[in-house]
C-alpha cells in the first residue's frame, strides 16, 4: 500500500512536472514572440527617426535657399531704387540742358538776325566806301567783335550739342538698364512666387510630417508602456520559472529520496521474503521431523 501510494504520488508529481514543463515552454514561446515584436517595433521607430531627420535637413536647406533669394530680391530692389533716382536726376539734367540749348538757340537766332541786319548794313555801307571809310573801319571792328562773339556762341552751341548727345546716350543706356532691371525684377517676382508656393507646400508637408511624428511619438510612448509591461511580465515569468525550477529541484530531490526509500523498502521486502522463505523451509523441516 505504501509503495502504491508512493508510486501514485510519484506519478502525480511527474504529471505536474510535465504540466509545468509544458507551461514553461509556452511561456518561453510567448516571450520569444514578444521579443520579436519589440524588435520589429524598434526597427520601425529607428526608420521613422531617420526619415524625420532627413525631412528636417531638407527643410533647413529649403529655408536657406529662401533666405538667399530674399536677400537677392532686397538687393535688386535697392538697385532698382538707385537706378530710378539716377534716371530722375538724369532727366532733370536733360531738362536743364534742353532749356539751356533752347535759350542758346534763341540767342543764336537773335544773333543771326542781327548779323543779317549788319550784313545788310555792310552792303549798304560798301556802296558808300569812298565817302564813309572811317565809318567802314568802325563797322569792320564791330563786325570782327560780332564774329568773335558768334564764334564763341558757336563753340558753346557745339559743346552743348555734344553734351546733349552724351546725355541722350546716357539716357538711352539708363532706359536699357531700367528695362533689363524691370525684366529681371519680373523674373525674380515669378521665382519668388514659385518659391513661396514651394514654401507653402513644404509647410503643408511639414505639418503633415509633424502630425505623423506626433502619432509616431504616441505610438513610441505606447510601445514603451507595452515594453514596460512586457518587461514586468517577463520578470514575473522569470520569477515564476525560478520558482518552478526550485519546485522542480525540490520534486527531483524528493523523487531521489523516494527512490532511495523505495530501494530500501525493496531491500527490506527482499530480506523479509528471504526470512519468510527460510521460516517456511524451517517450518516444513520441523513438520517433517515431527512426522
Secondary structure, 3 states (H helix, E strand, C coil): CHHHHHHHHHHHHHHHHHHHHHHHHHHHHHHHHHHHHHHHHHHHHHHHHHHHHHHHHHHHHHHHHHHHHHHHHHHHHHHHHHHHHHHHHHHHHHHHHHHHHHHHHHHHHHHHHHHHHHHHHHHHHHCCCCCCHHHHHHHHHHHHHHHHHHHHHHHHHHHHHHHHHHHHHHHHHHHHHHHHHHHHHHHHHHHHHHHHHHHHHHHHHHHHHHHHHHHHHHHHHHHHHHHHHHHHHHHHHHHHHHHHHHHHHHHHHHHHHHHHHHHHHHHHHHHHHHHHHHHHHHHHHHHHHHC
